[in-house]
């Protein structure tokens, strides 16, 4: 896994089960065009994954 600039990491993401803020992801995995974040809530013992998908922007494309 490549080292990521910590200023761009998500912080205080709410737990998908109980809503408690989670300070930082437990695991980060980056591939071409996407980054996966594994979150673990110590309050309710719930674990979930969030995925960020990046698309190349084209100057001629229209915004939806």
C-alpha positions as CSV (number, residue, x, y, z in Angstrom):
1,X,0.0,0.0,0.0
2,X,1.3,3.4,-0.9
3,X,1.7,6.0,1.7
4,X,-1.2,8.5,1.7
5,X,-1.1,12.1,2.7
6,X,-3.0,12.0,6.1
7,X,-4.5,15.4,5.5
8,X,-6.8,13.8,2.8
9,X,-7.9,10.9,5.0
10,X,-11.5,10.9,6.1
11,X,-12.0,11.7,9.8
12,X,-14.9,11.3,12.2
13,X,-17.0,9.1,9.9
14,X,-20.2,8.1,11.6
15,X,-20.7,4.4,12.3
16,X,-23.2,2.9,9.8
17,X,-24.9,1.0,12.6
18,X,-25.0,3.3,15.7
19,X,-23.9,6.7,14.4
20,X,-20.9,7.0,16.8
21,X,-18.1,9.0,15.1
22,X,-15.0,6.9,14.2
23,X,-11.8,8.8,14.4
24,X,-10.1,7.2,11.4
25,X,-10.3,4.1,9.2
26,X,-8.5,0.9,10.4
27,X,-7.4,0.0,6.9
28,X,-7.0,1.8,3.6
29,X,-6.4,0.1,0.2
30,X,-5.9,2.1,-3.0
31,X,-6.2,0.8,-6.6
32,X,-6.4,2.7,-9.9
33,X,-9.4,5.0,-9.7
34,X,-10.6,3.9,-6.2
35,X,-9.8,3.9,-2.5
36,X,-11.4,1.5,0.0
37,X,-11.7,2.4,3.7
38,X,-12.4,-0.2,6.4
39,X,-14.1,1.2,9.4
40,X,-14.5,-0.5,12.8
41,X,-16.8,1.0,15.5
42,X,-15.5,0.1,19.0
43,X,-18.8,1.3,20.5
44,X,-21.1,-1.3,18.9
45,X,-18.5,-3.7,17.4
46,X,-19.7,-3.1,13.8
47,X,-17.3,-3.2,10.8
48,X,-18.0,-1.7,7.4
49,X,-16.3,-0.6,4.2
50,X,-16.6,2.7,2.3
51,X,-15.3,3.1,-1.3
52,X,-14.3,6.3,-3.0
53,X,-14.3,6.0,-6.8
54,X,-12.4,8.6,-8.8
55,X,-13.2,9.3,-12.5
56,X,-11.0,11.3,-14.8
57,X,-12.6,14.6,-15.7
58,X,-12.7,15.5,-19.4
59,X,-12.8,19.2,-20.4
60,X,-15.5,18.5,-23.0
61,X,-17.9,16.6,-20.7
62,X,-21.1,18.1,-19.3
63,X,-21.9,18.2,-15.7
64,X,-25.0,16.3,-14.7
